[in-house]
Amino acid sequence: MIDKARAVTKEDVRRIMLKRRREMSREEIDCKSQRIAEILLSLDLIKNSKTIMVYVNMPGEVRTEKIIHDLLKAGKTVVVPVCIPQKVDLLASEIKGLHELEPGHYGILEPKEEFIRPVDPGILEIIIVPGIAFDMHGNRIGHGKGYYDRFLMKVPPFAKKIGLAFDFQMMHRVPVCHFDVPMDLIITESGVKEPK
């Protein structure tokens, strides 16, 4: 576990959390992801929103296929991120189904070139964000490249940022930098965490 007797860096947190994620079984990830999806999809915030951006999970992250499938089925406009490594930024792209995705940058599923439909970040109502660790103040640690922090600076103030995580990824406090963008809500398998 993290040694609280010394200053903890983002790299310390990444190392420990990624190790813990690798120790999870496929069954554990699937079961907890299912619960997280149920909690998220039950929120009035989701039910009352039209345009929702959802990350497509990497191995070890909270799985998002069910979330994307159910939002599309409910008639929502579903947007996923496309990595732009040259700018270290994300492009928001609408999808009509999971069949439109293929492995892209970093092996993450992204829309095939013919299915890229750019969306103005200004119309996004909800952005569902991955992370390696979160804290009770809404702060987040990502993979360290800054893609989401850059992107989240472009979304309107009314857009709700929701982090998805497993319970063990929640910390009392994570190290933050001035450009880190906090979450409005974090959802784990045990429920909704509202930052203090």
N, C-alpha and C positions, 0 to 999 in steps of 0.2 A: 504494500500500500504506500501511498505518498507520505514521505517523512515530513511532518509539519514543523519539525524543529529547525528546518533550514528553508531559505527562500526557494520557492518552487518556480521553475521557468516553464514557458509553454512547451519547450522540448521535453522536459521531465514528464509533463502531463500527457503529451502525445505518446511518448514511449510506453508509459504505464497503461494508458487506455487502449492503445492498439494491441498490446500484449493480451489484455483482458478480452478484447473483442475476438482475437484469434483463438482463444480458449473456448469460446461459445460453440455449442453444437448447432448443426443446421436446424434441428428440431427446436432448440431453445430460441434461435433467431426467428424462426417461423411463428412459433407460438406467441412470443412477446410482440412481434410485429403485427400480428393479427389483432391483438388486444389494443395496441396503440392506434391502429387503423380504425377500429370500432369507436374508440374514444374520440378521435379527431372527427370522424364522419358524423358523430352525434351532435356536434357543437352547432348551436344556432348561427354562430359566426360563419361556419362553412355553408350551412343550408341557405343562408341569406345572401351569399356572395355569388357572383356570376363568373368572374375571371380569376383563376387560381393557378399559381405557378408551383409546381412540385418537382423536387429533385428526383433523379432516377438513381436508385441506390447502387453503391459499390459493394463488394463482398464485405460482410461484417456490419454494415449499416442497417438501420431500421428499413425493412423492405417497403417499397412504395407501389408495387404493381397493383395491389388490391385498391389502394387509394386512388390511383390514376383510373383504373377500370371503373370503379364505382362513381367517381366524379363525372366521367364521360357518360356513363349510363344515366346519371341524374340530369344530363343536359348542360353541364357546366362547360365553359371554355377553359380547357386545360392547356397550360403552357409548361414547357420543360426548358432547362438551360442547355445551351450549346457553348462549349468552351472555345474561346478565341485566344490561343496561347500567345500570339504576337502582341496582343494588348493586355494580356492577363486579365481578361474580362469575360463576361457571359453575355450571350445573345438570348433573348427570350423568344421561344418559337412555339406556336400553337401546334398541337397534335390532335389527330382524330382517332387514334388507336395505337395500342402498343406494338402492332405489326409494323408501324412506320419507323421503328427504332433499330439501330444497328450499333455495334461497338465503334466509338469514336476516340477522341483524345483521352489518354489515360485509361483506355479500355472501358470507359463509361458509355452506356447506351445513350445515343443521341439520334435525332431525326436524320434519316437518309437525306442526301442532298436534295432530292426531288420533293421532299416533304417539309423542307424548311419554310416556315411561314412566320417571318419576324413580327413581333408584337411590341408596341411601345410600352416600356416599363411604367409609364404614367397611368396606364389603365388597370394595372394589377391591383386587386383588392387584398389578396392574401399571397404570401410567399412562404412555402414550406421549405425549411432550410436544414441541411444535415450538419453534423458537428462531431468532433471527437470528445468534447467535454462542454458542459454548461454549468452555470452556477445559479444560485437562488436570486440573483439580481438581474438575470436575463443575459449575462455575458456568455460568450461562446468562444471556443477554440476550434478552428478548422484545421485543414492540412498544412496551413502556413504559406500558401501562395497568394492569398488575398482576393481570390476571384469573387467570393460572395460579398466581402466588405466593399469592394469597388462597386459591384452591381447594386447593393442595397442603398448606396448613397444616391442612386438615380430614381428610386421609387418614391411615390408621393407620401406625405406624412400620414395619410389615412390608411395606407396599406399595412395590414397586420403581418408581422413576421413571427412565424411559428417554428420553433425548433423541435425536432423529433430525436429522442434518445432513449436508451435503456436506463433503468434506475441507477446502475453502477456508474454511469457517465455524469451523474449529477454531483457537483462538489459544492462546498460552502462558498468558496470564492475561487475564481480562476484569474491568472494574470491577464491584464488587459493593456492595450495600447490606445492612443487617442483616436485612431481611425477605426477601431472595432465598433461594429454596429450591434447593439443589444436586441434581444428578442422580446416580443410582447407576451408570448406564451411559450411554455415548453411542455411537451406531452411525453410521458413515459408510460410503461405498462401499468403503473400504479395510479395514474391520473394526470390531471392538468396542474401544472405549476405556474402560478402567476407571480412574476418577479416582484420583489419587495422594493 
